[in-house]
Amino acid sequence: MADDEEESGPIVELGGSEPVEGVPLARVSSRQTWGMEKSRLIEREADTEIRTPEGPQRLGDVLDAIETVYFARRQDFEDEVTNVIGTGPVPTASSGESDSASDDSGFDSEAGADAEESNGADPSETDSGGSESNETVESDPEDG
């Protein structure tokens, strides 16, 4: 039914207009065939900038800090790189600017509140399945 499409809730666009510098580590590792020597990775990807919590870093510089000379599996490579660069949120290109409507998660809190209001659904009126099918119809006693 057409009503089902409307009840599915608001559409939330993922990603933002703020660019993130560098490429994800997973993208670099997915382009390779594993096992691979560190020297071969340096030949292929040394100038590639990867995303890190400290901002973009050249993969060649990160690999220089790793003592392992052979990566048998993709996961071995990613684990070693993650040990050097750390984990955490990756700054956006405009991370120096402050936006009062956004928090550190990148979620626009004002847009989220508007979306909840426009949905029109009262959580207390829904059953455990999330549908709004348990409406109560009151009859008029004069109708008899």
N, C-alpha and C positions, 0 to 999 in steps of 0.2 A: 504494500500500500504506500501511497505518497506520504501518509502521516508518519510512517515508520522512519522515513528519512529525516523529518523535522525533529523527532524525539531523540535522535541519536546524540544530540548535544552540539555545541558550537565546534566549528572547525578551528583548530589551533595550528598556525603555521610554525614549523620547526625551523631552527636556524635563525639567524638574525641578519640585520643589514650590516652589522659590524664584522669586518673581515678579521680572520685569524691568520697571522703570518706563519709560514712553514707548513709542512705536510705532516699528516699523522704518521706515527711510527708504523702502524699497521699497513699503511699504503706502501711504504718502502719495503717492508718485509714480504708483502704479498707479491712484489715484482720479482722476487728471487726464487731460485731453485735450491732447496736445502738438501744436504750439508754443503757448507761453503766456508772457505778460509777467510779470515779477517782481511788479509791483503787483497783478496778479490773484491770484497765489499768496498774497501777503500778505493780501488780502481773504478768501480761502478758508481758509487754513491757518495763519495767524500764531500762533494760540493753541495749535496742536498741539505737544505735546512729543514730540520724536524721541529715539531711543536714540543715545547717543554714548559714546565711551570715558571721558569725563569725567562721565558721568551724564546724565540727561534735560535737554534744552535746548529752549526755545521755538523753533520754526522761524522765527518772525518775527525773532528776534534773530540767527539764523544768516543769514537772507536779507539783513539790514541790513549784514552784513559782506561781502556779495558785490556786486561792481561791475556784473556782467552784468545787463542790463535785459530780455533776451528769451532764452528757452530754446526752441530749435527742436525739440529732441528730449528725451525722458525721460533719456537717458544724459547729455546736457549738464547738466541740472539735478542729477542725482545726483553727477556728477563735481565740479561747483562746490561743492555742499554738503559732500562728502567732503573736499575741499581745506580747508575751514574747520574741520570737526569732527574730522578725522583718522580713522584706522582703528585697530582693535585690539579687544580683548575689551570687552564691555559689562558693567559691574558689575551685580550683582543687588541687589534691595532690601535684602537682609541681608548685603551684602558686608563689613560691619564685623565680622561674626561669623566665627570660625575653626572649621572642621570638619577634624579630623585625618584623616578618611577621604577627603577630597576634595582634589584638586589644583586648580591654576588653570584647568584645562580644563573643570571641572565634572563630570568623569568620576569616579564613585565607585570608587576603586581596590579597596576591599575587596569590593564587589559584583562587580567584574570578575574578581577572583581566584576568588571562589566560583563564578562562572559557568563559568570555565575548568575548575575541578575537577569540577563536576557534569556536564560534557559527557562525561567519561570517555574521550575520544579521545586517543590518543597520537599527536602529529604525525608521529613516525617510522614509524607503521604505516599512514599514508595515502599513496596514490599522488598524482601531480601533479594529478589531477582532484579531489582532496579526498575521494574515497570510501574506505570502509574495506573494500574487496572482496578484498584480497589476503591472506587469512588462510591460514596454513600448518597443515595437518592432519597430525599425526604418527601413523603406524600402529604398533600394538604388534607387535613381531617374533614374539611367541608365537602371534598370531592366524593367521599363516602365509599 
